[in-house]
Amino acid sequence: MIWDSQSQSGTSEYFFHDLIRKYVVVFGRTFSDIIVQRTNANNITADIKVPLEYIPKEKAVARLVSDPNLDRPFSVLLPIMTFEIVPPGMVYDSERKIGTLTKKTIRNPTDKNHLQIMYSPVPYNIYFDLHVYVKDPIDGCKILEQILPIFQPDWTPQIQLIPEMNTVYNVAIEKLPNLEYQDLYDDKLQTRRLILYTLHFRVRAWFFGPERNKPIIKFTTLNIRAGSFTNNAVTIYYSGANGNIPIGSNVYSWANAAIHGAGTVNKSSYQKANTGMLQVNVVSGSFTNDIFTYGNTVTAHVSRIVNGIYDDKGNVLDTPGIAEVVYSQPGLTSAGLPTTSVPSSVNWTLVDIDDDYGFASQVQGGEIP
């Protein structure tokens, strides 16, 4: 069962990337070209490629020791090398953890309306042992001197782990400090000498989850809502005025202009001979009681004050709501021609991820609840 963090639901989606086998192959390929060079009594030099097998050490030793004369076919003649995954096996590496929501996105090669998405991998360390079996110490030296200088302390090949996602990662193969030496000769005259070197490695691996197909976003509808109320905009309902209060007038609180409100009229509505409404941008303080304009030319009694903000038309918003609706969609007509008009932009299926048609946008006023 797989938990999808996007849909918050479990799915039974199957996936398999064959990653463990890939790491085994990469580790083995690292040591697949080791050569031992020998020169005979006639001064003729021969290059012997050291065989490499993926089998447990105990099985390899048992196979060699059971043949005292070492006269089996070439596949088991010395020198040989074997490797295997050893305890602790695979261990989670918290130091290399990547953000859980980080993802790689590529174009879906078969569906232009979808993208292929894969979330960040999980880091694990895989532990390997490489065993070198020789009958002559000089052969062991020739092999080790071809291996040890490569790891300082690691060697990092680039591996395409998920070809479908073009996922190329640096996978470090780290040589651990200790190197073990073991001489299996048991002093019997009929027994040939068998020397075993063991090198320990750690492969810094990555494991990936499933690929997911996600649709490309081609349409957006954005509702722009009025935010929280602010003290720098108020609507003042008044009565008992002795004149009209025009836009741009400076208004003050009658009680004390230095202590109480001061501001500028943004919009005014003179409904009756002595009743109206002002939208005021507050400069300082707050409005209470009566108001008056600069020079006391108009005075009025405050009946109600509403804090709020204005929309683009200068209307105060008594309560939060949708001030504007913004529509945006691909700028392509049904005939396949570019357009900036939303009503004309209808054939979104023709728009490809790599196209540069732009977007048709439209802004209209919303409804304030």
N, C-alpha and C positions, 0 to 999 in steps of 0.2 A: 504494500500500500504506500502510495506517494502523497505527501501533503503539498498541495499547491498553495504557496503563500499569496498568490494573486487572487485566486477565487475562494481561498479559505475553505477548501473542501478536499477530501481524499479521493484519489483516483487509483485505478489499477493499471496504469499505463506501464507497458513493458519497454525496457531499454537495455542494451548491452553494447559496450564500446570495446570489449576485448582488451582492456588496458593492462591487466596483469600479464598476459602473454606478451604484450608489446614491451613491457619493462624487462621481462626475462630475455627476450630476443635482443634488445638493445644492450643489456649487460653482457650477454654472451658474445655479441658482435664486437664488443670492445676488445676482447682477447682472442679473436678468431684468426689473427694473422701473426701469431708468435712463431718465430723460426729459430731452430737450433742449427748452427753450422758446424760441420765436422770435416776433418781432413785426415785421409788415410795415410798409410806408409808410403804410397806412391805420390804423395803431395797432391792428391785430387780432392777438391773440396765439394761437399754436397750439402744442399740446404734441405733440412727436414722440417716440414710444417708440423707443429705440435697439435695433435688432435684435441678437440674440446667437446665435452659431453655434459648434458644436464642430468646428473644422477647424484644420489646421496654418497657421501664419502665412504660410509661403511660398505656399501655395495661395491664401490670401485676397489677398495682395499681387499675385500674378500675375493673378488675376481682375480686380482693380481697375485695375492698370496697363494691361492689355490693352484697356481701354475709356477712351480719353483724354477723351472728352466726358462721361463719367460719366452717360450717358443710358439705362442699362439699367433693368430693372424695379426696383421699390422694394426688393426683397430685397438688392440690392447697392449701393443709394445710400448715400452717406455722410450722417451718421456711422453706423458699425457697430462691433460688438465681436465678437471671437472668443476662444476659449480652448482650451487643449490641455495634455496631460501632457507634461512636458519632462524632459530629463536633470537630475539622476540618476534620475528616475523614482520608484521606490518603494524606500525605504531603511529597514532595521530600526532601531527606536528603543529602545535598551537602557535608557534612563532611565525609560521608562514601563512596564517589564516588571512583570507581576503574578505572584504565586506560581503555579507550574505546577499545583498540586493544588487551587487555589481553583476553586470551581464554583458555578454557579447552578442551583437546583433548583426546579421548579414541578410542580404536579399534572398528571398526564396527563388531558386532558379526555375521553378515550374509554375509559380503563382505570383504575378506582379502585385497583387493586392494584399499579400502577406509577407511578414518577415520571419526569419528563423531566429529564435532567441535561446540562449543557453546561459544559465546562471553560473556564477563563479565556482570553480572546483574546490574540492576538499583536499588539504595537504596530508599526505602520509609518507612515512619513511619505511622503505622495504630493505631488510637486512639480508645480504648475500655473503657467502663464503666462496672463495676461489681456492681450489686445491691443486697443487703442482706435484706430480709424481715423477721422480727421476731415479735412475740407478747409479748415476755418476754425479758427484757434487758439482763438477764443472758445468754439467747441463743445467742444474738448478740455478747456478750463478748467471748463465747466459739468459735464462728465461726471466729471472727476477730483475735483471738490469734493463730489460725491455719494458717492464711494467712500472717499476717504482718511480722513475723520473716523470711519468705522465701525470701523476696525481700530486698536486701541490696546494692543498691536500686533495683537491677534487678535479675532475674533468667533466666539462659540461657540454654535451651535445644538444643540438636542437632537434626536437622530435615533433612530427605532425601527429598529434594524438587523436584528433577528431577531424578526419579529412573533410567531412561534409560541412563543417563549420570553419574550415581553414584555420584550425586551432594549432598554432605552433608554440611550443613551450620549451624553455631551457630546463633540462632535467639533469641535475648535478649527480654525478657518481663520485662519492666521497670515500677516499681510502682512510680507514680507521687506523690508529697508531700502531697497534700491535701486529706482529708477524710471527707465527708459530712455526717451529722446526721440530720434526719428529723423524728419527731413524728407526725403521721397523726391522732392521737386521737382528736375527736371534742367535747368532754365533754358530749355527749349524753349517757344516761344510757344504751340504747340498743346497743350501738356501742362498739365493742371490740377494744383494743389498737393495732395499727399497727406502728411499728418502722422500718424506712428505713435507711440503711447505703449505701453510694455510694463511691466506690473506683475507682480511675482513673488510667489507664495504657496506656503505649505506647509500641507497638510491632515494633521492628526494622526489617522490612521485606525486601525481595529481590524479584525482578521481572526479569524473564529471557526472552530472545528473542528466535527465532527458532533454532532448531538443523540443522546443515548443513553437508552434506556428501562431503568430499574433497578427491580427489585421492592422493595416496601415491606417492611421487616423487621417481622414480626408475632409471631415466636416467638424466644425466646432460651433457651439452656441454658448456664448459667454454672457451670463447675467451679471451686470455690475450693480451691486447693491449699495444703498446708502450705509455709511459706516456708523460708528457710535456717535452720539450727540456731542457737540462741542460748544464751549462757552463763547466762541468768537462769532456765533451767528444766532440771532434770536428773531422771533416774530412777535411784534408788539401789537396787540389789539387795543384801540383807544376810543374814547368818547369825549364829548364836551370840548372839542377843539374849536378855536376861534379863527380857523383858516386852514388852507390846504398845506400839507407838508410834502414838498417835491423830492424827487430822487436826487441824491447828492447832498441833501441837507445834513448839517451836523446837529445831532440831538443829544440831550443830556438829561440826567435825572434832576428833577426840580428841587429835591431836597438839598443836595449839595453836590455840585458837579465835580469837585475835587475828590469826594469820597465815593460817590455812587457812579452810575454808568455814564459812559461817553462813547459815541459811535457815529457811523455814517449810514444814511438811508440807501439801501440797495434797490428796494422796490417799495412803492407806496400805492395804496388803494383807498381813495377818498369816496366812501360809499354814500354817505349822507352829509347833511350840512355840518354835523359835528362828530361823525363816527367814521373810523377808517382802520386800516391795517398797514403796518410798516415792517419791512424786512431790513434788519439793521446789522451791519458788521460792527461788532463791539470792539472798541479800542482799549477800554479799560473799565474796571469795575463791573457792576451789574445794575440793571434797571429795576426800580421800584417806584411806587407812588405815581406822581405826575411826571410828565416830560415837557421839555421846551426846546425850541430850536435856537440856533445862534442869534443872539440879540433879542431873545424873548419875544420874537414876532408872532410865534404860534405856541400856545400851551394846550395841553390835553391831559385827560385822566387815563391812567393805565388800567384797563379792565382785565387783561390776561396776557401772559408772556409764555411763549413756547420756545424752548431751546431746540435747535436743529441745524441742518446744513442745507445748502441750496443745490438744485440740479443745474444742468447747463443752460436752462431757460430762466434761471433766477427764481424758480419756485422753491419755497422752503419745504423740507421733508419733515413733517411732524413725527413720523415713525419710520424706522428703517424699512426699506423695500427695494424693488428693482427700479433703478434710475434709468438704466439703458440696457438694451439687448444688442450684442454684437454677433452677427452671423459671418462665418468665414468658411469658404469651401473652394475646391480647385477652380481656377480660372479657365475653364474650357467649355465651349458650347457643344450642343449635340452634333454640330457639323465638324467638330474637332478644331475649332478656331479659338485662340486666346480671347478672354474677356475679363473685365473687372466688375461686371454686373452680376449680382447674386441671382436675380430672376432668370438671367440668360445662361448661367452656369449650371448645367443639369447633367452632363454626361461624365460622371466621375469615373466610370469604368475605363475610359480611355487614358486616364492619367496614370503614368508609371512612376515608380519611386525615383528614377533618375531624371525625369522630365523637369523642366524649369518653366512651367506655365504660370507660376505665381498663384495668388489667391484672389478670389472675388470677395469683397467684404461689404457689409451693410450694417449701419448703426441706426437703431430706432429707439425712441423712448419707451420705457416700460411702464408698468402700472404700479403705482404706490399704494400699498394696502392701507 
